[in-house]
Amino acid sequence: MRLFPLVIALPLAACNFATVETNTVTPEATATASALQPGLRPVRIGEGGPGFPACQSRATVTNVEPGATTLTLRESPFAEADSVVGLGPGIGMYVCTRTLDQRWLGVVVPPLSQPDADCGVRGRIERARGYDGPCTSGWVIANGVRLSGS
C-alpha cells in the first residue's frame, strides 16, 4: 500500500512545468504569409479504380466569372491559384476528380481543334495518379460548368 503515492508522483515528476514562450508575429512574417500562393496540384485520374475510365464524366462551361468572358482554369483548387487558361462558354472537358467540398472539379480539356480528343482519359488505368497527358489540365469552380455523361 505504500506504493500508491509513488505511482502518482512518478508521472507528475516526468512533466515539464517550464514556462512556455509566446510567439510574436513580426511584420516580416505577416508580409510573407500574405504573399504565399497555393502551388500546383495535379489533377488525379483513375480514382474510380481499374474498372472505370480514368475520367468518368464530361462537363461543359455554362457560367463564366462575374465581369469576365471566360471561366478560369486554375493550377489548384483555390481562387488565389495561378490561372492556366480561360475557357469560354460551350467548351467541353473531362471531369476526373473533385475536392471534398465539391466546389472544385479537376478537369482535362481537349484542344479546341479536337474537342472529342481522348486525351488519354477515356480508357481504364491500373491505379490513380496525377494526369501527365497531352491535353491541358487544371481546376474549375464547379458552379461554372454543367455535368453530363461520359
C-alpha positions in Angstrom: 0.0 0.0 0.0 2.9 2.4 0.3 3.5 2.3 -3.5 0.3 4.3 -4.1 1.8 7.8 -3.6 4.9 6.7 -5.6 2.8 5.6 -8.6 1.2 9.1 -8.7 4.4 11.0 -8.1 6.4 9.4 -10.8 4.2 10.5 -13.8 4.0 14.0 -12.3 7.7 14.2 -11.9 8.1 13.4 -15.7 6.1 16.5 -16.6 7.9 19.6 -17.6 6.4 22.6 -15.9 8.7 25.1 -17.7 7.2 28.3 -18.9 6.1 28.4 -22.5 7.3 31.2 -24.6 4.6 33.0 -26.6 5.1 33.5 -30.3 5.1 37.0 -31.6 4.1 37.9 -35.1 6.5 40.2 -36.8 5.6 42.5 -39.7 8.0 40.4 -41.9 6.1 37.2 -41.0 2.8 38.8 -41.9 4.1 40.0 -45.2 5.4 36.6 -46.1 2.2 34.8 -45.1 0.1 37.1 -47.2 2.4 36.6 -50.2 2.0 32.8 -50.2 0.3 31.3 -53.2 -1.2 27.8 -53.5 1.1 25.6 -55.5 0.4 23.3 -58.4 -1.9 20.5 -57.6 -2.1 17.9 -60.4 -5.5 16.6 -61.5 -5.8 13.0 -60.4 -7.1 10.4 -62.9 -8.3 6.9 -62.2 -9.9 7.5 -58.9 -12.8 5.2 -59.7 -10.5 2.2 -59.9 -9.4 -0.1 -62.8 -12.9 -1.0 -63.7 -13.8 2.5 -64.8 -12.5 5.1 -67.3 -9.7 7.4 -65.9 -12.2 10.3 -66.0 -15.8 9.2 -65.6 -17.8 12.2 -66.8 -17.8 15.2 -69.0 -18.8 18.9 -68.5 -19.4 22.0 -70.5 -18.7 25.6 -69.5 -22.0 27.3 -68.8 -21.2 30.1 -66.4 -18.3 32.5 -66.7 -16.9 34.5 -63.8 -18.6 37.8 -63.0 -17.2 40.6 -65.1 -15.3 38.2 -67.3 -15.9 36.4 -70.6 -14.3 33.1 -69.6 -14.2 30.6 -66.8 -10.7 30.4 -65.3 -8.9 27.1 -65.3 -6.5 27.2 -62.3 -3.4 25.3 -61.2 -5.0 24.2 -58.0 -8.5 24.3 -56.4 -8.3 27.8 -54.9 -9.5 31.2 -56.2 -5.9 32.5 -55.4 -4.2 29.9 -57.6 -2.5 30.9 -60.8 -4.6 30.8 -64.0 -3.8 28.3 -66.7 -6.2 29.5 -69.3 -9.7 31.0 -69.7 -12.4 28.7 -71.0 -15.3 30.2 -73.0 -19.0 29.1 -72.9 -19.6 25.8 -74.6 -16.0 24.4 -74.1 -16.1 20.7 -73.2 -13.9 18.9 -70.7 -13.4 15.6 -68.9 -14.1 15.6 -65.2 -11.6 13.4 -63.4 -11.8 14.4 -59.7 -13.3 16.9 -57.3 -12.5 18.5 -54.0 -14.0 17.1 -50.8 -16.4 20.0 -50.5 -17.4 19.5 -54.2 -16.7 23.2 -55.0 -13.8 22.5 -57.5 -13.5 20.0 -60.3 -10.2 18.6 -61.6 -10.6 18.5 -65.4 -8.7 17.7 -68.6 -9.5 20.0 -71.5 -9.1 18.7 -75.1 -7.7 21.2 -77.7 -10.3 23.5 -79.3 -9.4 21.9 -82.7 -10.2 18.4 -81.4 -13.0 18.7 -78.9 -13.6 15.0 -78.8 -9.9 14.0 -78.4 -9.3 11.2 -76.0 -6.5 13.0 -74.0 -5.6 9.6 -72.6 -8.5 9.6 -70.1 -11.3 7.6 -71.7 -9.6 4.3 -71.1 -9.0 2.4 -67.9 -5.8 2.7 -65.9 -4.5 0.4 -63.2 -4.2 2.9 -60.4 -4.9 6.5 -59.6 -2.2 9.1 -60.5 -1.6 12.6 -61.5 -2.5 13.5 -65.1 0.5 13.8 -67.3 -1.1 13.5 -70.8 -1.0 15.7 -73.8 -4.0 17.9 -73.0 -4.4 20.9 -70.7 -5.5 20.1 -67.1 -6.4 22.1 -64.1 -9.2 23.1 -61.7 -12.5 24.9 -62.4 -15.2 26.1 -60.0 -18.0 23.6 -60.1 -20.8 26.1 -60.5 -19.2 27.3 -63.8 -20.0 24.0 -65.6 -22.8 21.7 -66.4 -22.0 18.0 -65.9 -23.0 15.3 -68.4 -22.4 11.6 -69.0 -19.1 10.3 -70.3 
